[in-house]
């Protein structure tokens, strides 16, 4: 029997390891099973080289619960360890790393300590976060080796003795402490195994599961099928997940099946997928799925799972995946991403930055390929993928440059155009007298129908921008396009939105305008509405409501948050525009009876407000009653 003291100068290293080794104590199971997987895959590697004789036999990893003894055991049938190897890898190397950690820990805050722990190989010692005592029972694969038993109670004292063990491999036995007795519950252990070990490359067995199956070829006395119940070992993982297979081996059905495996409670199929498979200048595999989003900006950024050699790391992938793609679903696996580091470390790691850039490029390549291969099918998906593309073009300059080729505009006729195609379509008809190309758009086909009709009747084209990101996207386009502006169709009267020449033909004199102005000011709230007279066509509305493009757009943008978010709380301001060439307005100006003048002015203003959904409450009730009286 060997007894000893681990070569650690500071007596309180275990409390520090327990507190700061990982920010989340449940990680201990991931670490210990990862070690078991390493031991098993090393054995398989040696066997492939002919360095292990005979059949390997069962190489499953088992997780065993003994509620009475308050132990949790992780058992592998891998390479095992000799006494010398335990002394070297457990007593010396890992604890020398612990010493280094301790020296760096001094003077650091808890957060800083947690951030640097990923640089040290202390995975095994995560066991002491949940245990009063840890035992190792191991038998090396080496011929003639003796089995060993190592024991430590969380102090620098340990014991190492010979023992008996029939099977090759290692048992890690955790004597759980009082604070960690939740890990004696089967459902809790199963939850952690499914979270962290769902796709590990070695089969993991935990408990049993019941099966109810038909016995082929057997019938009961009444001729009915015979069923039997039996129990089998419960294998909790899929050792060969879809992303580890070659894309050429996968069918569309395989990809859909894997999506359901990742998200068993999602009933809507993804639009399409991207299979990542890179081996230079870094290793990266994975499958990303585009879910259906449409006009909902679902800020649910925990749908991409990050793995390191099939070991689950996190579903908080900001910094690894470009921000605009965190809305995607799927899996990314890279051995070049360290397991136990902070997000700030990830974001500054050069490999991670390369991975992020590559994922962005692969997504752009896939979208461009779809666009070129089958444009009609791509257009059919556009309303669903638009939010991803716009988000990317807003936030990622390189992605914008790639996306220009396949990003689409949709107009009110439900036709789709690339950015260049649309420019060619409207450049001759929608250029104003300042030589600016004016892109007219609507954010609501129903509410803005009157304004859309006015634009279409003049031969103009109107785009649909009704997504939550469109205000930001329009800003981005205006910065990229030269001598171009985007204007919503209700921002002003149509002839001023694309002003070709000054229209001086007015049905009213300046004196008549001055007489009518207070009349309209009386029927609307002067703090919210400005009265404006315009020389419009006699076929246009007599009175209509417009809203400044600048103020409305900035209010919308800043309502989503930003440096000027106070603008989102400002009251709306509108223009009540009086068409000086409409017959009703010229008759109103000539009307001698003051009561009639006020009634007609109020009715015209209310009709304009009603068309924009701005007439509500008592004002709407009064309008209905007045309309009935006028008809009567």
C-alpha positions as CSV (number, residue, x, y, z in Angstrom):
1,X,0.0,0.0,0.0
2,X,1.2,3.4,-0.9
3,X,0.2,6.4,1.1
4,X,1.3,9.9,0.3
5,X,0.7,13.6,0.2
6,X,0.0,15.3,-3.1
7,X,2.8,17.8,-3.8
8,X,0.8,20.9,-3.1
9,X,2.1,23.7,-1.0
10,X,-1.2,25.3,-0.3
11,X,-3.6,23.3,1.9
12,X,-6.8,25.0,0.7
13,X,-6.4,24.0,-3.0
14,X,-9.4,21.6,-2.9
15,X,-11.9,24.3,-1.6
16,X,-10.7,26.5,-4.4
17,X,-11.1,23.8,-7.0
18,X,-14.5,23.0,-5.7
19,X,-15.6,26.6,-5.9
20,X,-13.9,27.9,-9.0
21,X,-13.1,24.9,-11.3
22,X,-16.3,25.4,-13.2
23,X,-19.1,27.9,-13.0
24,X,-21.7,25.1,-13.0
25,X,-21.2,22.1,-10.8
26,X,-23.2,19.8,-13.0
27,X,-20.3,19.8,-15.5
28,X,-18.6,17.1,-13.4
29,X,-20.5,14.4,-15.2
30,X,-19.6,15.7,-18.6
31,X,-15.9,15.8,-17.6
32,X,-15.7,12.3,-16.1
33,X,-17.6,10.7,-19.0
34,X,-15.4,12.6,-21.5
35,X,-12.4,11.1,-19.8
36,X,-14.0,7.6,-20.0
37,X,-14.6,8.2,-23.8
38,X,-11.0,9.2,-24.2
39,X,-9.8,6.0,-22.5
40,X,-12.1,3.9,-24.7
41,X,-11.2,5.6,-28.0
42,X,-7.4,5.3,-27.1
43,X,-7.9,1.6,-26.7
44,X,-9.7,1.4,-30.0
45,X,-6.8,3.3,-31.6
46,X,-4.2,1.0,-30.2
47,X,-6.2,-2.0,-31.3
48,X,-6.3,-0.7,-34.9
49,X,-2.5,-0.5,-34.8
50,X,-2.3,-4.1,-33.6
51,X,-0.9,-3.0,-30.2
52,X,-3.8,-4.7,-28.2
53,X,-4.2,-8.4,-28.6
54,X,-7.5,-10.2,-28.9
55,X,-11.0,-9.0,-29.1
56,X,-11.9,-5.8,-27.4
57,X,-15.3,-7.1,-26.3
58,X,-17.8,-4.8,-24.7
59,X,-16.5,-1.2,-24.8
60,X,-19.7,0.5,-23.5
61,X,-19.4,3.1,-20.7
62,X,-21.8,2.5,-17.8
63,X,-23.1,5.0,-15.3
64,X,-24.3,3.3,-12.1
65,X,-26.3,4.7,-9.2
66,X,-26.3,3.3,-5.7
67,X,-28.8,5.4,-3.7
68,X,-28.2,3.4,-0.5
69,X,-24.4,3.8,-0.6
70,X,-24.8,7.4,-1.9
71,X,-22.4,6.7,-4.8
72,X,-22.3,7.5,-8.5
73,X,-19.9,5.4,-10.6
74,X,-18.6,6.0,-14.1
75,X,-17.2,2.8,-15.5
76,X,-15.3,2.4,-18.7
77,X,-13.6,-0.5,-20.4
78,X,-10.8,1.5,-22.0
79,X,-7.1,1.4,-21.6
80,X,-7.1,1.5,-17.8
81,X,-4.1,2.7,-15.7
82,X,-1.2,1.2,-13.8
83,X,-0.1,2.4,-10.4
84,X,2.7,4.4,-12.1
85,X,0.3,6.0,-14.4
86,X,-2.1,6.9,-11.6
87,X,0.8,8.4,-9.7
88,X,1.9,10.4,-12.8
89,X,-1.4,11.6,-14.2
90,X,-3.5,11.9,-11.1
91,X,-1.0,12.8,-8.3
92,X,1.5,14.8,-10.2
93,X,0.5,16.3,-13.6
94,X,-3.0,17.3,-12.7
95,X,-2.0,18.8,-9.4
96,X,0.9,20.7,-10.9
97,X,-1.7,22.2,-13.2
98,X,-3.7,23.0,-10.1
99,X,-0.8,24.7,-8.5
100,X,-0.4,26.8,-11.6
101,X,-4.0,27.7,-11.5
102,X,-3.8,28.6,-7.8
103,X,-0.9,31.0,-8.5
104,X,-2.9,32.7,-11.2
105,X,-6.0,32.7,-9.1
106,X,-4.4,34.8,-6.3
107,X,-5.7,38.3,-6.4
108,X,-8.4,37.5,-9.0
109,X,-12.1,38.0,-8.6
110,X,-14.4,35.0,-8.8
111,X,-15.4,35.9,-12.4
112,X,-11.8,36.3,-13.5
113,X,-10.9,33.0,-11.8
114,X,-13.6,31.2,-13.7
115,X,-12.5,32.7,-16.9
116,X,-8.9,31.4,-16.7
117,X,-9.7,27.9,-15.5
118,X,-10.1,26.5,-19.0
119,X,-6.3,26.6,-19.5
120,X,-5.6,23.8,-17.0
121,X,-6.2,20.1,-17.4
122,X,-8.3,19.6,-14.2
123,X,-11.3,17.7,-15.6
124,X,-10.9,14.7,-13.2
125,X,-10.9,17.0,-10.2
126,X,-14.4,18.3,-11.0
127,X,-15.4,15.1,-9.1
128,X,-14.5,16.8,-5.9
129,X,-17.1,19.6,-6.4
130,X,-19.8,17.1,-5.6
131,X,-18.0,14.4,-3.6
132,X,-16.7,13.9,0.0
133,X,-14.5,11.1,-1.3
134,X,-13.4,9.8,-4.7
135,X,-12.1,6.3,-5.6
136,X,-10.4,5.1,-8.7
137,X,-10.4,1.3,-9.4
138,X,-8.4,0.6,-12.6
139,X,-6.9,-2.3,-14.5
140,X,-4.6,-1.5,-17.4
141,X,-4.9,-3.1,-20.8
142,X,-1.2,-3.9,-20.5
143,X,-0.4,-7.6,-20.1
144,X,0.5,-8.7,-16.6
145,X,-0.6,-5.3,-15.0
146,X,-2.0,-5.3,-11.5
147,X,-5.3,-3.6,-10.7
148,X,-5.0,-0.5,-8.5
149,X,-7.2,1.3,-6.0
150,X,-6.7,5.1,-5.4
151,X,-8.7,7.0,-2.8
152,X,-8.8,10.7,-1.8
153,X,-11.1,12.6,0.5
154,X,-10.6,16.0,-0.9
155,X,-7.5,16.8,1.1
156,X,-3.9,16.5,-0.2
157,X,-3.8,13.0,1.4
158,X,-4.3,10.0,-0.8
159,X,-3.8,6.2,-0.7
160,X,-2.8,3.9,-3.6
161,X,-3.1,0.1,-3.2
162,X,-3.3,-3.0,-5.3
163,X,-6.7,-4.6,-5.6
164,X,-8.7,-7.2,-7.7
165,X,-10.6,-6.2,-10.8
166,X,-11.7,-8.7,-13.5
167,X,-12.4,-6.3,-16.4
168,X,-10.0,-4.0,-18.1
169,X,-10.8,-0.3,-17.7
170,X,-11.5,2.2,-14.9
171,X,-14.2,2.9,-12.4
172,X,-14.5,6.4,-10.9
173,X,-16.6,6.1,-7.7
174,X,-18.0,9.3,-6.3
175,X,-19.2,9.4,-2.7
176,X,-21.6,12.3,-3.1
177,X,-21.7,15.0,-0.5
178,X,-24.8,16.2,1.2
179,X,-25.2,19.3,-1.0
180,X,-25.1,17.1,-4.2
181,X,-27.6,14.3,-3.3
182,X,-29.8,15.5,-6.1
183,X,-27.4,13.5,-8.3
184,X,-28.6,10.3,-6.6
185,X,-32.0,10.8,-8.4
186,X,-32.2,8.8,-11.6
187,X,-34.2,11.5,-13.5
188,X,-31.5,14.1,-12.7
189,X,-28.6,12.0,-13.9
190,X,-30.6,11.0,-17.0
191,X,-31.3,14.7,-17.7
192,X,-27.5,15.6,-17.5
193,X,-26.6,12.6,-19.6
194,X,-29.0,13.6,-22.3
195,X,-27.8,17.2,-22.1
196,X,-24.1,16.7,-22.3
197,X,-23.5,13.2,-23.6
198,X,-26.3,12.8,-26.2
199,X,-23.9,12.3,-29.1
200,X,-20.6,11.0,-27.6
201,X,-18.9,8.5,-29.9
202,X,-19.0,5.6,-27.4
203,X,-22.2,4.0,-26.2
204,X,-23.2,5.0,-22.7
205,X,-25.5,2.8,-20.7
206,X,-27.6,4.1,-17.8
207,X,-30.2,1.8,-16.2
208,X,-32.7,0.0,-18.2
209,X,-35.8,0.7,-20.2
210,X,-39.0,-1.3,-20.8
211,X,-40.0,-2.6,-24.3
212,X,-43.4,-3.7,-25.4
213,X,-43.2,-5.6,-28.6
214,X,-45.1,-8.1,-30.7
215,X,-43.8,-11.7,-30.8
216,X,-43.5,-12.5,-34.4
217,X,-45.3,-15.7,-35.5
218,X,-47.2,-16.2,-32.2
219,X,-50.9,-15.9,-31.7
220,X,-53.0,-16.5,-28.6
221,X,-55.9,-19.0,-28.4
222,X,-58.2,-16.3,-29.9
223,X,-55.9,-15.7,-32.8
224,X,-54.7,-12.3,-31.6
225,X,-51.1,-11.1,-31.7
226,X,-49.0,-11.9,-28.7
227,X,-47.0,-9.1,-27.0
228,X,-44.3,-9.3,-24.4
229,X,-42.7,-6.9,-22.0
230,X,-39.0,-7.0,-21.3
231,X,-36.2,-4.7,-20.2
232,X,-33.0,-3.8,-22.1
233,X,-30.0,-1.6,-21.2
234,X,-30.9,2.0,-21.7
235,X,-28.4,3.5,-24.2
236,X,-28.7,7.3,-23.9
237,X,-26.6,8.5,-26.8
238,X,-26.3,8.3,-30.6
239,X,-22.6,7.5,-31.2
240,X,-22.7,8.4,-34.9
241,X,-24.8,11.6,-35.2
242,X,-25.6,13.0,-38.6
243,X,-22.9,15.7,-38.7
244,X,-20.1,13.1,-38.4
245,X,-21.3,11.4,-41.6
246,X,-20.3,12.5,-45.1
247,X,-22.9,14.7,-46.8
248,X,-22.9,12.2,-49.8
249,X,-24.2,9.5,-47.4
250,X,-27.1,11.6,-46.2
251,X,-30.6,11.9,-47.7
252,X,-33.1,14.7,-47.1
253,X,-35.0,12.3,-44.9
254,X,-31.8,11.7,-42.8
255,X,-31.4,15.5,-42.2
256,X,-35.1,15.8,-41.2
257,X,-34.8,12.8,-38.9
258,X,-31.7,14.4,-37.2
259,X,-33.6,17.7,-36.8
260,X,-36.3,15.9,-35.0
261,X,-33.6,14.2,-32.8
262,X,-32.2,17.6,-31.9
263,X,-35.6,19.2,-31.3
264,X,-38.2,16.5,-30.5
265,X,-40.9,19.0,-29.6
266,X,-40.6,21.0,-32.8
267,X,-43.4,20.1,-35.2
268,X,-42.5,22.5,-38.1
269,X,-39.9,21.2,-40.5
270,X,-36.9,23.5,-41.4
271,X,-36.7,25.2,-44.7
272,X,-33.3,23.7,-45.7
273,X,-29.9,22.8,-44.1
274,X,-26.2,23.5,-44.6
275,X,-23.7,20.6,-43.9
276,X,-20.4,22.0,-42.7
277,X,-17.3,19.8,-43.2
278,X,-13.9,21.6,-43.0
279,X,-10.5,20.2,-42.2
280,X,-8.3,23.2,-43.0
281,X,-7.2,25.7,-41.7
282,X,-9.2,24.3,-38.7
283,X,-11.4,21.4,-38.0
284,X,-15.2,22.0,-38.2
285,X,-18.2,19.9,-38.8
286,X,-21.9,20.5,-38.2
287,X,-25.3,20.9,-39.7
288,X,-27.2,24.2,-39.6
289,X,-30.9,24.4,-40.3
290,X,-32.9,27.4,-41.4
291,X,-36.2,27.4,-39.4
292,X,-39.4,29.2,-40.6
293,X,-39.4,32.7,-39.1
294,X,-41.2,35.0,-41.6
295,X,-42.0,38.3,-40.0
296,X,-41.4,37.2,-36.4
297,X,-38.0,38.2,-35.2
298,X,-37.5,35.4,-32.8
299,X,-34.6,36.3,-30.5
300,X,-34.2,32.8,-29.3
301,X,-30.4,32.4,-29.5
302,X,-30.0,29.0,-27.9
303,X,-30.9,26.7,-30.7
304,X,-27.4,26.0,-32.0
305,X,-25.5,23.5,-29.9
306,X,-21.7,23.7,-29.7
307,X,-19.7,20.5,-29.4
308,X,-16.1,19.6,-29.0
309,X,-15.4,16.1,-30.3
310,X,-19.1,15.3,-29.8
311,X,-19.0,16.5,-26.2
312,X,-21.7,19.2,-25.6
313,X,-20.1,22.5,-24.6
314,X,-22.9,25.1,-24.7
315,X,-25.9,26.4,-26.5
316,X,-24.8,30.0,-25.9
317,X,-22.9,30.4,-29.2
318,X,-22.6,34.2,-29.5
319,X,-19.0,34.9,-30.6
320,X,-18.6,31.5,-32.2
321,X,-21.4,31.9,-34.7
322,X,-22.0,35.3,-36.4
323,X,-24.7,37.2,-34.5
324,X,-27.2,37.1,-37.4
325,X,-26.9,33.3,-37.6
326,X,-27.7,32.7,-34.0
327,X,-31.3,32.5,-35.1
328,X,-30.5,29.3,-36.9
329,X,-30.9,25.8,-35.4
330,X,-28.4,22.9,-35.5
331,X,-25.0,21.7,-34.3
332,X,-21.4,22.9,-34.7
333,X,-18.5,20.6,-33.6
334,X,-14.9,21.7,-33.5
335,X,-11.9,20.3,-31.5
336,X,-10.3,23.7,-32.0
337,X,-12.8,25.4,-29.6
338,X,-11.7,24.9,-26.0
339,X,-14.2,23.3,-23.6
340,X,-13.9,25.3,-20.5
341,X,-13.4,29.0,-21.2
342,X,-15.4,32.1,-20.8
343,X,-17.4,33.7,-23.6
344,X,-15.0,36.7,-23.7
345,X,-12.1,34.3,-24.3
346,X,-14.0,32.6,-27.1
347,X,-14.7,36.0,-28.8
348,X,-11.0,36.9,-28.8
349,X,-9.6,33.4,-29.8
350,X,-8.2,33.6,-33.4
351,X,-9.5,30.1,-34.3
352,X,-13.0,31.0,-33.2
353,X,-12.9,34.2,-35.3
354,X,-11.9,32.1,-38.3
355,X,-14.7,29.6,-37.6
356,X,-17.2,32.4,-37.4
357,X,-16.1,34.0,-40.7
358,X,-16.2,30.6,-42.4
359,X,-19.7,29.8,-41.2
360,X,-20.9,33.2,-42.6
361,X,-19.3,32.4,-46.0
362,X,-20.8,28.9,-46.1
363,X,-24.3,30.2,-45.4
364,X,-23.9,32.9,-48.1
365,X,-22.6,30.2,-50.6
366,X,-25.5,28.0,-49.9
367,X,-28.1,30.7,-50.4
368,X,-26.4,31.9,-53.6
369,X,-26.3,28.3,-54.9
370,X,-30.1,27.9,-54.2
371,X,-30.8,31.2,-55.9
372,X,-28.9,30.2,-59.0
373,X,-30.1,26.6,-59.2
374,X,-33.8,27.2,-58.8
375,X,-34.8,30.8,-58.5
376,X,-38.5,30.1,-58.3
377,X,-38.0,27.8,-55.3
378,X,-35.7,30.4,-53.7
379,X,-38.4,33.1,-54.2
380,X,-41.0,30.8,-52.5
381,X,-38.7,30.6,-49.4
382,X,-37.7,34.3,-49.4
383,X,-40.3,35.5,-47.0
384,X,-39.0,33.0,-44.5
385,X,-35.2,33.6,-45.0
386,X,-35.5,37.4,-45.5
387,X,-35.0,38.2,-41.8
388,X,-31.7,36.2,-41.7
389,X,-30.4,37.8,-44.8
390,X,-31.3,41.3,-43.8
391,X,-29.9,40.8,-40.3
392,X,-26.6,39.6,-41.9
393,X,-26.4,42.5,-44.4
394,X,-27.0,45.0,-41.6
395,X,-24.4,43.6,-39.2
396,X,-21.7,41.9,-41.4
397,X,-20.0,43.8,-44.2
398,X,-18.6,40.7,-45.9
399,X,-21.9,39.0,-45.8
400,X,-23.5,42.1,-47.4
401,X,-21.1,41.9,-50.3
402,X,-22.0,38.3,-50.9
403,X,-25.7,38.7,-50.3
404,X,-26.1,41.5,-52.9
405,X,-26.3,38.8,-55.5
406,X,-29.3,37.0,-54.1
407,X,-31.0,39.4,-51.7
408,X,-34.5,40.2,-53.1
409,X,-37.0,43.0,-53.1
410,X,-40.7,42.1,-53.2
411,X,-43.2,44.5,-54.6
412,X,-47.0,45.0,-54.2
413,X,-47.6,42.8,-57.2
414,X,-45.7,39.9,-55.4
415,X,-42.9,40.0,-57.9
416,X,-39.3,39.5,-56.7
417,X,-36.2,41.4,-58.0
418,X,-32.5,41.4,-57.0
419,X,-31.1,44.7,-55.9
420,X,-29.6,45.4,-59.4
421,X,-32.7,44.2,-61.2
422,X,-34.9,46.6,-59.3
423,X,-32.7,49.5,-59.9
424,X,-32.9,49.0,-63.6
425,X,-36.7,48.6,-63.4
426,X,-37.3,52.0,-61.7
427,X,-34.3,54.2,-62.6
428,X,-36.1,56.0,-65.5
429,X,-39.5,56.4,-63.8
430,X,-38.7,57.1,-60.2
431,X,-35.9,59.6,-60.4
432,X,-36.8,63.0,-59.0
433,X,-35.7,66.5,-60.2
434,X,-32.7,66.3,-57.8
435,X,-31.5,63.2,-59.8
436,X,-32.2,61.0,-56.8
437,X,-33.6,57.5,-57.3
438,X,-36.7,57.2,-55.0
439,X,-37.6,53.7,-53.7
440,X,-41.3,53.9,-52.6
441,X,-42.4,51.3,-50.1
442,X,-45.3,50.2,-47.9
443,X,-45.2,48.7,-44.5
444,X,-48.8,47.7,-44.5
445,X,-50.7,46.7,-47.7
446,X,-54.1,47.2,-46.1
447,X,-53.7,50.4,-44.1
448,X,-51.7,52.2,-46.9
449,X,-53.8,51.0,-49.8
450,X,-55.0,54.5,-50.7
451,X,-51.4,55.8,-51.0
452,X,-50.2,52.6,-52.9
453,X,-53.0,53.1,-55.4
454,X,-52.0,56.8,-55.9
455,X,-48.4,55.7,-56.6
456,X,-49.4,52.8,-58.9
457,X,-51.8,55.0,-60.9
458,X,-48.9,57.3,-61.7
459,X,-46.9,54.3,-63.0
460,X,-44.7,54.0,-59.9
461,X,-43.6,50.7,-58.3
462,X,-44.0,50.1,-54.6
463,X,-41.9,47.7,-52.5
464,X,-43.1,45.8,-49.4
465,X,-41.0,46.4,-46.3
466,X,-43.2,45.0,-43.5
467,X,-40.6,43.2,-41.4
468,X,-39.4,44.3,-37.9
469,X,-35.8,44.8,-39.2
470,X,-36.8,46.8,-42.3
471,X,-36.2,50.3,-40.8
472,X,-32.6,49.3,-40.1
473,X,-32.2,47.5,-43.4
474,X,-33.4,50.6,-45.3
475,X,-30.8,52.7,-43.5
476,X,-28.1,50.2,-44.5
477,X,-29.2,50.3,-48.1
478,X,-29.3,54.1,-48.2
479,X,-25.7,54.2,-46.9
480,X,-24.6,51.7,-49.7
481,X,-26.6,53.1,-52.6
482,X,-25.6,56.4,-54.2
483,X,-28.1,59.2,-54.7
484,X,-30.9,57.1,-53.5
485,X,-33.6,57.5,-50.8
486,X,-36.3,55.2,-49.5
487,X,-39.7,56.8,-48.7
488,X,-42.9,55.2,-47.4
489,X,-45.9,55.9,-49.6
490,X,-47.7,57.8,-46.9
491,X,-44.8,60.1,-46.0
492,X,-46.1,62.9,-48.2
493,X,-48.4,63.4,-51.2
494,X,-47.2,61.3,-54.1
495,X,-46.2,64.2,-56.4
496,X,-43.9,65.5,-53.7
497,X,-42.4,62.0,-52.9
498,X,-41.1,61.9,-56.4
499,X,-41.2,65.5,-57.4
500,X,-40.5,66.0,-61.1
501,X,-41.3,69.7,-61.3
502,X,-43.0,72.3,-59.2
503,X,-46.8,72.3,-59.6
504,X,-48.1,75.8,-59.2
505,X,-51.7,75.2,-60.4
506,X,-53.9,75.7,-57.4
507,X,-57.6,75.9,-57.1
508,X,-57.3,78.3,-54.1
509,X,-55.8,81.7,-53.6
510,X,-53.4,82.4,-50.8
511,X,-56.2,84.3,-49.1
512,X,-58.6,81.3,-49.3
513,X,-55.9,79.1,-47.8
514,X,-55.4,81.4,-44.9
515,X,-59.2,81.4,-44.3
516,X,-59.4,77.5,-44.4
517,X,-56.4,76.8,-42.2
518,X,-58.0,77.7,-38.8
519,X,-61.1,75.8,-39.9
520,X,-59.1,72.6,-40.1
521,X,-57.0,73.4,-37.1
522,X,-60.2,73.4,-35.0
523,X,-61.1,69.8,-35.9
524,X,-57.8,68.1,-35.2
525,X,-55.3,68.2,-32.3
526,X,-52.9,71.0,-33.1
527,X,-50.1,69.4,-31.0
528,X,-50.1,66.3,-33.2
529,X,-51.2,67.6,-36.7
530,X,-49.8,70.3,-38.9
531,X,-52.1,71.7,-41.6
532,X,-50.5,71.6,-45.1
533,X,-51.9,72.8,-48.5
534,X,-50.7,71.0,-51.6
535,X,-51.5,71.5,-55.3
536,X,-52.5,67.9,-56.0
537,X,-54.6,66.3,-58.8
538,X,-58.3,66.8,-58.7
539,X,-58.6,63.0,-58.7
540,X,-56.7,62.6,-55.5
541,X,-58.3,62.6,-52.0
542,X,-59.6,66.0,-50.8
543,X,-57.8,65.6,-47.4
544,X,-55.2,63.0,-46.4
545,X,-52.8,62.2,-43.6
546,X,-49.1,61.9,-44.1
547,X,-46.3,61.3,-41.6
548,X,-42.7,62.5,-41.9
549,X,-40.4,59.7,-43.2
550,X,-37.5,60.9,-41.0
551,X,-39.4,61.1,-37.7
552,X,-41.4,57.9,-38.2
553,X,-38.4,55.8,-39.2
554,X,-36.3,57.0,-36.3
555,X,-39.1,56.3,-33.9
556,X,-39.5,52.8,-35.3
557,X,-35.8,52.1,-35.2
558,X,-35.3,53.4,-31.7
559,X,-38.3,51.6,-30.3
560,X,-36.1,48.5,-30.9
561,X,-33.4,50.1,-28.8
562,X,-30.5,52.3,-29.5
563,X,-28.6,55.4,-28.6
564,X,-31.6,57.6,-29.3
565,X,-34.2,55.3,-27.8
566,X,-35.9,58.2,-26.2
567,X,-37.3,59.0,-29.6
568,X,-39.4,55.9,-29.4
569,X,-41.4,57.5,-26.6
570,X,-42.1,60.8,-28.5
571,X,-45.7,61.4,-29.5
572,X,-46.5,60.8,-33.2
573,X,-46.7,63.9,-35.4
574,X,-48.7,64.0,-38.7
575,X,-49.5,66.3,-41.5
576,X,-53.2,66.9,-42.5
577,X,-52.8,67.7,-46.2
578,X,-55.6,69.7,-47.9
579,X,-55.8,69.1,-51.7
580,X,-56.3,72.7,-53.1
581,X,-57.4,71.3,-56.5
582,X,-60.2,69.0,-55.3
583,X,-63.7,70.2,-56.1
584,X,-64.9,69.7,-52.5
585,X,-62.2,72.0,-51.2
586,X,-62.9,74.8,-53.7
587,X,-66.6,74.5,-52.8
588,X,-65.7,74.6,-49.1
589,X,-63.7,77.8,-49.6
590,X,-66.7,79.4,-51.3
591,X,-69.3,78.2,-48.7
592,X,-70.7,81.3,-46.9
593,X,-72.5,79.4,-44.1
594,X,-70.0,79.0,-41.1
595,X,-71.9,76.0,-39.7
596,X,-71.7,74.1,-43.0
597,X,-68.1,75.0,-43.4
598,X,-67.2,73.5,-40.0
599,X,-69.3,70.4,-40.6
600,X,-67.7,69.7,-44.0
601,X,-64.2,70.4,-42.7
602,X,-64.7,68.0,-39.8
603,X,-66.2,65.3,-42.0
604,X,-63.3,65.5,-44.5
605,X,-60.7,65.4,-41.7
606,X,-62.4,62.5,-40.0
607,X,-62.5,60.5,-43.3
608,X,-58.8,61.1,-43.7
609,X,-58.2,60.0,-40.1
610,X,-60.5,57.0,-40.5
611,X,-58.5,55.8,-43.5
612,X,-55.4,55.6,-41.4
613,X,-57.0,54.0,-38.4
614,X,-56.5,57.2,-36.4
615,X,-60.2,57.9,-35.6
616,X,-61.1,56.2,-32.4
617,X,-63.2,56.4,-29.3
618,X,-65.8,59.3,-28.9
619,X,-64.5,60.9,-32.1
620,X,-65.4,57.8,-34.1
621,X,-68.8,57.6,-32.4
622,X,-69.4,61.3,-33.3
623,X,-68.3,60.7,-36.9
624,X,-70.8,57.7,-37.4
625,X,-73.7,59.7,-35.9
626,X,-72.8,62.8,-38.1
627,X,-72.6,60.6,-41.2
628,X,-76.0,59.1,-40.6
629,X,-77.5,62.6,-40.0
630,X,-76.0,63.9,-43.2
631,X,-77.3,60.9,-45.2
632,X,-80.7,61.4,-43.6
